[in-house]
Amino acid sequence: MMTTQYPRRVRIGAGAGYSGDRIEPAVELAESGKLDYLVFECLAERTIALAQQSRRKDPELGYDPLLEARMRAVLPIAARNGVRIISNMGAANPRAAARKTAQIARELGLGGLKIAAVTGDDVLDVVQRGHFNFEESGQSVASLNDRIVSANAYLGAAPLVAALAAGADIVLTGRVADPSLFTAPLIHEFGWKMDDWNTLGQATVVGHLLECAGQVTGGYFADPGFKDVPNLARLGFPIGEVSEDGSVIVTKVAQAGGRVTEATCKEQLIYEIHDPARYLQPDVVADFTGVRVSEEAPDRVRVTGGRGTPRTDTLKVSVAYTDGYIGEGQISYGGPGAVARGRLALDIVRERLQLTGVQTSELRFDLIGVNALHGETAGTAGGTEPNEVRARVTGRTASAEEALRIGNEVETLYTNGPAGGGGVSRLTREVLAVQSVLLPRVDVDPAFEFVEA
């Protein structure tokens, strides 16, 4: 009897789109998504710098703060259903993340899991020894050496592919390009060559569509009355059904909230893309200009047509450094005349900061709800003034002590300013700035190591 051969597909679920993302949709995917892989994408450029600061305080920290909660929630289900996990929750300390995950697995009675930590993205020593200028400003990196917190190169898929080939059930990385977290399991499963540029370009399309999780299922897309999305409180995260040629069907589990449509996929496709013909990634220079998006059925959208050209000889490195402090104070006014009282409050604080000699390099005075986003040219919708406003004063200073004085001056409006002020909040925080350098690829040495559960 003849048997029908169906094209092989790999099912990848997106378990997170940023560090603080919801956990329930990932659990839902692990339980009901019939997945081969579950990918948690949790790093932004500032996230890893904050993680480096955490690691400096405690060498066993520096990984994603939700790693433990996520792993406790999904590990038993993933192990039962044969789902492999890939994530950049290792942040500034992939080895510690792997050790913590192994500890959690043992506590849950999940022995025998192979957990890989991918390293090599931390290139702080290389950057500080070299002679680099920032791409954005042209400033010498060496001029900020005593203020630099971290320097992390965007690794590609290769070390993740190697870890999967060695049998890893869980792969934890630091700074890896977001799409590479998704291209790695596809390269491993389909045996694609690392110089098959067109296939890697289409794989980058897959990764880019999935990397922000709930954005492509309608979260960031939703706009009431224009782009309505059902059941956002139960928003489901996406699944990519990927074929051997790299074509993908973006979908979700049937019971989850949200929606996958041509429009949600097209919006995500151009999200954070500068030049769609040259989307620079560590694995390939992807070309999105030939991508085609078509809706095959409700919540099933096929995406094809990504291409690519050879990867560059350099890798982007995000360099984070301390850049002063932010001091902020806010206070609310409501009822008739709220706008006038809010403006008076700002005038008082402006004069007080001058009288007391607070030193700032930048200073803003905003009425939230009136001019905070668009300035004084915005006007008021409908021609009437709002019945409530929030006055905000924010400044950048060289020291934490100076920053604190800004919030203090706002707080004194309780008894020394216009009538009816309330709900004061104050904030002082250190500024972590991020710029980029380009590092020769040969100066980066990615690797992986196992931690047995």
N, C-alpha and C positions, 0 to 999 in steps of 0.2 A: 504494500500500500504506500502510495506517495504521501509525503508530508510537506506541508507548506512551510517555506523558510521565510520568516518575517525579519525585516531589517532590525538590527540590534540598536537599542537605545539605552543611554545612561541617564538616570534621573537624579538631578541635583536640586536640593532645596536650599533656599537662602534663610538662615536662622536668625540673622541680625543684620541691620544696615548701619548701625553705629554702636558705640560703646554702651550707652544706656538703654538700648532698645528693649522692647517687651520680650518676655521669655515664653509666654503661652503659645504664640504662633509656631515657635520652633518645636515645642513639645507636640503640637498638633501635626506638624510635618513628619516628625519622627514616628508618630503613632500611625498616621493614616496616609502618608504621602507615597508609600511604596518606593522609598528612596534608595539609591545606592550611596549617595553622599549628602551630608548636611554641612553647609559652610556658614561660619559665623564671621562676618566682616565687621570689625569693631574699632579700627584705627582711623583717626584723623591726624592732620599734621601736628596739631598742638597736643593731641592725646598722648603721643609717645613721649613728648617732652615732659608732660606732667608725670608720666610713668617713670621717667628717668629720675625725676626729683624724688619720687616715692622710693625708688630703689636705693638712692643715696642715703636715705634715712634708715632703711632696713634692706640688707642684701637679699632677703628672701621674698621681697615684694617687687613691684614694678610690672606685674602683669595686670590684666584687666580686672577691675574690682568686682565684676559680676561673673568672673570665671567659675568660682565655686558654685554659685547658685545655678548657673546654666548647666554645669556638668552634673550636679546632683539631680537636676530635673530630667536631662536627656540621656545620660549614660545608660541607665538600665534599659530604656526603651531601644536605644540605638544598638546595644549589644544583643538584645533579643531579636531585633529585626535585621541584623547584619548591615547596619548603616555605619559607614566610616565618616569620621568627623575631621574637618579641616578648619583652622581658625588662626587669625592673627592676634588672638587674645594674649599671646605671649608678650606682646608689646615690648617693653624694655628688658624683659627677663624671661625668654622662652624656656630656659632650663628650669627655672623655679616654677613656671606654669606647668611644665611637664611633671615635675615632682609632686606638685599639689594635686594634679589630676590623677596621678598614680595612687596617691594617698586616698583620694575620694573613691577611686575604683575599688581599692582594698576594703574600705569601710562599707561599701555597698555589696561586697562579696563578688566582685567582678574580676576574678583573677585571670591572668594570661593575656590581658590586653597589651598590645605593643604601642607605646606612646613615643612619638618622635618630636624632638625639639630642633627646629631649624635656626641656625645662627649664621652670623657673618654680615648682617645688615648694619651693626654698630661699627661705624668707621670714624669715630671721633678722633682717635690717635692719628689716623692717616690725614684727616683734614687739618688738624692742628699742626702737623709736621710740614705740610705742603704750603704752596703759595697759590692761594685761590682768591678769587674775587666773587662776590655774590652776583648772580645773574640779574636780579631785580634792580639793584642799586649801583653795582660796580664797586662797592666798598670792599676793602680788603678784609678777609676773614680774620687775619692776624690782629687787626686793630681791635677786635672784640674778644680775643682769646680768653681773658679772665672772666668774661660774662657768658661764654658758651656753655649750654647745658647738655646738648646732645647733637649728634650728627648721624643720621641713619639713611643708608642707601635703599632705594627701592629695588629689592630683589625680584627676579622673575620666577618662573615655574620650576626651573631645573632641580633645585634641591628638594622641592616637594615631590616631584616625580620620582626622584631617587628614593625618598623615604617610603613612598607608596609601593615602589617596586620591591623594597626590602621587607614589605609586609606590615607596614604601619597601619594600625586601626584608627589612630588619632594623630594628627600632625598639627603642632602648635608652632607658630612662627612669630617673628617680630615684624619689622617693616617689609612687607611684600606688596607689590602693586595689587590693587584690589581685584582687577580681572584675573590676575595670575592664580589667585586662590581657586578660581573656577576652571581655568584652562588646565591646571595641573592634573586633576583627576581625568580629564578628557584625553590629554596626551598619554597618560598611563594606560587608560582602558583601551584606546583605539590604536596605540602604538604610533602616533603621529611623529614625524621627524621634527627636530627643533629648527630646521631650516625650511619647512614647508610653509612658506610665508603666507600664502593665501588662506590655508586652513587655519593657521594661527591668527590671522586677521579676523576670520569669522568666529573663532573661539573667543577672541577678545570682545566681539559683539555680544556673545552669550554672557560673558562675565560682567560686562558693563550693564546689561539689562537686569541682571540678578543682584548685583552687589549692594544696591540700596534697599533691598528687601521690599517693605511695604509701599515704597514709592511706585513701583510698577503694577501693584495690585490696586492702586487708586488712592493711596493715602495722601501723598503730596499733590496729587492730581486734582483732588476734590475741590469744587467751587460751587456752593449751593445755587441752584437755579440755572447754572450754565453747564456744569459738569457734575451731575449728581452721582454719588457712589453709595450703594446700599450697605447698611450694617457696618459702619466704620469702627464702632466700638469692638467688633469682633473681626477686625481686619485680618485676613490670612496673608501669609507670606508666599512668594512665588516658587514654582517648580519649573525647571528647565528640562524638557525631554529632548536630549541631544542625540542626533544620528551620527553615523560614522563620517559623513561628509561635513559635519559641523553645523548643519541646519538645526534649528531649535524650535520647539513649540513651547511657548510660555503659557503656563496654566497655574491652577491652584487646586487645593482640595475642595470638593464640591460644597461641603457644609460651611466653609469659611466665609466671612464677610469680605467685601471688596469686589473688584471687578478687573478682569484683564481684557483689554480691548486694543484695537489698532492705535487709538489715541493715547492710552496709557503707555504703550510700548514706544511710540514715537517720541513722546515727551521725555521718557527716560533715556532714549537713545541719544538725544542731543544735550542731555544734562551734563554740565561741566566740560563740554567739548569745545576746544578752541578752534582747531582746524580739522573738520571731519575727514579731510583727505590725508591728514598726517597726525593721527592720534598716537603720540609717542609713548610706547610701553617698553619695558625691559626685554620682552620676548620678541617683539615685532613692532614695526611702524604700521598701525592699522589704518585702513581706508574704509570709511563708512559710506562713501558717496554712492555706492551701488547697492546699498541695503534695501531689501524689499520686505514690507510688513503686510501680512494678509490674515484676516480673521477667518479661521476655518469653521469654528463653531463657538457658541457662547463660552467665554473664558478659555479659549484655545486659539492662540495667535502664533502663526508661523513667521519666523524671521530668517532670511537668507541673504546672501550677496555680499557679505563682508570679505574684504581682500586685505593683502598686506605686502609690504616690501621689507628688505633686510633690516634688522635691528641696528641701533646706533652703537658706536664704540664706547659710549659713555653712559653712566647711570646717574639719574637725578638723586641728589642727597639733600634732605631737609635738615637744615641747621637751625636749632632753636637756641635763643639766647635771652637773658634777662634784659628788659628794656624799660626800667622804671616801675612806677606804681600807678594804679588808678584809685582815686578816691571819689566816692559818689554819695549823694544824699537825695532822698525823695520825700515829698510830702503832698498830700491830697487836699483839694478844696472842692466843696460841693454846694449846690443851691444857686440862687440868683447871684450874679456877679462873680461866679467862680473863676472865670477867665481873668477878670481884672485883678482879683485877689492873688491868683497864681502869678500874674505878671509882676505885681508888686513884690511878692515873695522873692522872685528871681532877682529883681532890682536890688532888694535889700542884701541878698547873699553876695551879689556881684560887688557891691560897695564894701561889704564887710571883708571880703577876701582881699580887696585892695588896702583897706585900713590896717588889717592885721598882717599884711605882707606875706601871704601864702604864695610860694613860688611854684608856678605851673608852666609847663611847656605847651599844653593844650588845655582849653577850657570850653565847656559847652553849657548853655542854659536852655532847657527845653520845657515846653508844656506838652506832655504826652496827650494825644488826642487833638492837638491843635497844630503844632508846628514841628514835632520831634522828628518826623520822617521827611517832610517836604519843605520845611522852612516857612517863612512868612508869606510866600507867594501862593500857598496852597488854598487859602480861604477856608470857609466852613461849608460843608455840604448842606444844601437847602437854605443857606443864608441865615441860619440861626446859630447862636453860640451854644456850645455844649453846656450841660448842667453840672458837669463834674470834670475836673482836670487833675493831672498829677504833675507837679513841678519837679524837675530833675536837674541837678547840677552835677557835672562830671568833669574831673580834671586829671591830667597826667602830671606826676611829680617825680622828683629824683629819689625821694625817701618815703618810707611807710608813714613816718611821723607827719610829714607834710600832707600826705594823702588823707590821713585821718582827720585833719583839720577841716577839710571840705565838708565831710558828712556832719561834723560837729556843728558847723555854722548853719546847716539846714535844720538840724534838730532844735537849735535855739529858737526857731520860728514858732515852736509850740506856744511860747509865752511872749515872744518879742517880735512877732510878725503879724500879718493880717489875721482877721477873725476866722475861726472855724477850721484851722489846719489840723490834720490828723493823719494817722497811719504812717508815721515817719519810718523810713528804713535807711540804714547806712551800710556801706560796703567799702572795704579796702582790700585790694589784691595786687599781687605782683604781676607785671606784664611779661608774658613770654612771647617774643616776636619770632617769626619764622621766615627765613630766606633760603635760597637754594644755590647749590653749586653743582657742577657737572664733574664727576669723578671718572677717570678711565676705568673701564670695566675690569681690566686686568688687576686693578688694585683692590678688588673686592673678592673675598674668598668664602662663598657660602658653603655650608656643610650641614649635616644633621647627625644627631646621636639619639640613641634609644634610652628610655627610662621604662623599665618593666613594672607593670602593675602587680 
